[in-house]
Amino acid sequence: MTDKTATGKTGTEAKPGTEAKPTDSVSVKLRKAHRHGGKEYAAGDSLTLEVRQLDRLKKAGKV
């Protein structure tokens, strides 16, 4: 069971205005090898990419 505050929120909600925009950059570590733009990235490599790119890599199980 999740602990809730008196407001009924769990404390994991994003604060207003802090949601990631599709063009914001994030750093991730790859779980699987990945190729992009003619470059090879090994599992364990860290990449900085945009949130919209992160969604595609998550669907492929690479991050």
N, C-alpha and C positions, 0 to 999 in steps of 0.2 A: 504494500500500500504506500502511496506517495504522501508525504507530509504536505499539508496545505496551510497557508497563512490564513488569517482572519478574513481576507478578501476572497478566499476560495482559489487562489492562484498557487501554482506549485513553485514559483520562483524561477522557472526556466523560460518563461516568455520573454521575447525580445522587447526592449524598451522602445517606445515610439520613436521613429526616425533612425533606428540602428539596424534595420533590415538590410541585408546585402543587396546591392543593385546588380543586374546582370553584367555590368562592366567593371565592378570592383575586383581587385586582385586578391588572391589567396594563395598561400603556400601549402603544398601537399606532398606527401611521400608516396611513391608508387608501390603497389603490392605486386604488380606484374610488369614485365617489360612492355615498352610502348614505343611506337615509331610515329613521328610527326614531322612534317616539313623536311624530310630527308635525314632527320637526326634519330639516332637510336638512344633510348633511355632504358637503363636497367632497373630491375626491381630494387627498391630502396633509394633510388634517386629522388631528390627533392625538386619540384617544379613550382614556378609561380605562374598562375594562370587566372583567367577570368572566371567568375562564378558560372557563367553559361557553359564554359568548357568543362568545368568540374562536374556538372550534371551529366554530361555525356560519358566521362570517364567512370563515374559512379555506376552508371547503367551497364558499362562493360566490365565492371568488377575490378578495375585497375587501381582504384584508390579506396 
